[in-house]
Amino acid sequence: MKRSLRGILIAVVATAFLSSCWLPEDFDARVLIAPDGSYTFTYEGVLSNVLALEAISKDAFTEENDAEVREQGAELKKEPGFTAVDYLGRGRFKVSVRLDKPAGKTCHFLSKDIKLFSVEAGEDKTLSVTSFMLEENDLESLRAIGGRTKGTFTVQVPNKLKVLSENADKKQKEGKTAKNYIWNIDDPLTAAKIVVRL
């Protein structure tokens, strides 16, 4: 009897991060903050279905499973901000996302439950921008199924706004009006984080 993709789920994907199902790979994610506190989030890269990667690693990925994954990709297309979702095969999708948010609004990508990247508006007129992180056991599990999170994350802050704290890998000027805070994300055990006063 054929089993569904969820039916082959085993303990290796039971952790909080892995059970979210979507893994960011080969990506360029950006948050561009405007002087008035509004911002744009973009994501260009791959989202991989963790359950599919697990099945593939166990040589148990069937045509039925592939069809299920394609259906999940169709659901992604319905999510706010997704402008392109192209199936690359073997559980991976090339996606383009753009979310424009007014000042004071919070944004989570992919969702409140799956916070790969978050922009949270505080009552104290701050924006806190963070990326996902991995626990050691998550990292070991991902490597066991052939998954890897790798990409760049950039937060552009106009000079008129004050940066209260940040842990960027590097900083570079963006013309005369802004500065880019850049993280090279490679299976991160620490989350990228920057807090800006509006």
C-alpha positions in Angstrom: 0.0 0.0 0.0 1.3 3.4 -0.9 2.0 5.8 1.9 1.4 9.6 1.8 4.3 12.0 2.2 3.2 12.7 5.8 3.1 8.9 6.4 6.8 8.6 5.9 7.6 11.4 8.5 9.9 10.0 11.1 11.5 11.4 14.3 14.3 13.3 12.4 11.7 15.9 11.3 9.8 16.1 14.6 11.7 19.2 15.9 10.0 22.6 15.8 12.1 24.0 12.9 11.9 20.9 10.7 8.2 20.3 11.3 7.5 23.7 9.6 8.0 21.8 6.3 9.7 24.6 4.4 13.5 25.1 4.3 15.1 28.3 2.8 18.0 27.4 0.5 20.1 29.5 -1.9 18.3 32.7 -1.2 18.6 36.5 -1.1 16.3 38.0 1.4 16.0 41.7 2.0 14.2 44.2 4.2 14.3 47.8 2.8 13.1 50.3 5.4 11.9 53.7 4.3 12.4 56.9 6.4 8.8 56.9 7.5 9.1 53.4 8.9 7.3 51.6 6.1 9.2 48.7 4.6 9.4 46.1 1.8 10.4 42.5 2.4 11.7 40.4 -0.6 12.8 36.8 -0.9 14.4 35.4 -4.1 15.5 31.8 -3.8 14.5 28.2 -3.1 12.0 26.8 -0.6 12.5 23.1 -0.1 9.9 20.8 1.4 11.5 19.1 4.3 9.2 16.0 4.2 10.2 15.5 0.6 13.9 15.8 1.4 13.4 13.2 4.1 11.6 10.8 1.7 14.3 11.3 -0.9 17.1 10.6 1.6 15.3 7.3 2.5 14.8 6.4 -1.2 11.1 6.5 -0.6 10.0 9.5 -2.7 7.2 8.3 -5.1 5.4 9.8 -8.0 2.4 10.2 -5.6 4.6 12.1 -3.2 5.8 14.3 -6.0 2.3 15.1 -6.9 1.5 16.0 -3.2 4.5 18.4 -3.2 3.3 20.0 -6.4 -0.1 20.6 -4.8 1.7 22.3 -1.8 3.4 24.6 -4.3 0.1 25.5 -5.8 -1.0 26.5 -2.3 2.1 28.7 -1.9 1.1 30.6 -5.0 -2.0 31.7 -3.1 0.0 33.2 -0.2 0.2 37.0 0.0 3.3 38.4 -1.8 4.2 35.3 -3.8 4.8 36.5 -7.4 6.4 33.4 -8.8 6.5 29.7 -7.7 8.3 27.3 -10.0 8.8 23.6 -9.2 12.4 22.5 -9.7 11.7 18.9 -8.9 12.6 16.7 -5.9 10.7 18.9 -3.4 12.3 22.2 -4.3 10.6 25.4 -5.5 12.2 28.6 -6.9 10.1 31.4 -5.5 9.9 35.2 -5.6 8.2 37.1 -2.8 7.5 40.8 -2.2 5.6 42.2 0.8 5.0 45.9 1.2 4.1 47.0 4.7 3.1 50.4 6.2 4.8 51.8 9.3 3.8 50.1 12.5 2.8 46.8 10.9 4.4 43.4 11.7 5.4 40.9 9.0 6.4 37.2 9.3 7.6 35.1 6.4 6.3 32.5 5.7 3.7 33.0 8.5 3.2 33.6 12.2 3.9 29.9 12.7 6.8 29.7 10.3 9.0 32.7 11.1 11.9 32.3 8.7 12.2 36.1 8.6 10.3 38.6 10.8 9.8 42.3 11.1 8.1 43.2 14.3 6.8 46.7 15.1 7.2 47.6 18.8 5.0 49.9 20.8 8.1 52.0 21.5 8.4 52.9 17.9 11.0 50.3 17.0 11.3 47.8 14.2 13.0 44.5 15.2 14.1 42.5 12.2 15.2 38.9 12.8 16.0 35.7 10.8 15.6 32.1 11.7 18.2 30.0 13.5 18.9 26.3 13.9 19.3 24.3 17.0 22.2 21.8 17.0 19.8 18.8 16.6 18.0 20.6 13.8 21.3 21.1 12.0 22.3 17.5 12.3 18.9 16.3 11.1 19.0 18.6 8.1 22.4 17.5 7.1 21.3 13.8 7.4 18.5 14.4 4.8 20.6 16.6 2.4 19.2 20.0 3.4 21.2 23.1 3.9 20.2 26.7 4.7 22.5 29.1 2.8 22.0 32.6 1.5 22.3 36.3 2.3 20.1 38.6 4.3 20.2 42.4 3.9 18.5 45.1 5.9 18.7 48.6 4.5 18.3 51.4 7.0 18.0 55.1 6.1 20.5 57.3 7.8 17.8 59.3 9.5 16.7 56.3 11.6 18.8 55.1 14.5 20.1 51.6 14.8 19.8 50.5 18.5 21.5 47.1 18.1 22.7 44.7 15.4 24.9 41.7 14.8 25.5 42.0 11.1 28.5 40.3 9.4 29.2 43.5 7.5 27.9 47.0 6.7 28.2 49.1 3.6 26.9 52.5 2.6 24.0 52.7 0.1 24.7 56.0 -1.5 24.5 59.0 0.8 21.1 58.2 2.3 21.2 54.7 3.8 23.3 51.8 5.1 23.1 48.1 4.3 23.5 45.6 7.2 24.4 42.2 5.7 24.4 38.7 7.0 25.9 35.6 5.3 23.6 32.9 6.5 25.0 29.4 6.4 23.2 26.8 8.6 23.0 29.5 11.4 23.1 28.7 15.0 22.5 32.4 15.8 19.7 34.5 14.4 20.5 37.7 12.5 19.0 40.6 14.4 18.8 44.4 14.1 16.6 46.8 16.0 15.8 50.3 14.6 14.2 53.3 16.2 11.7 55.0 14.0 
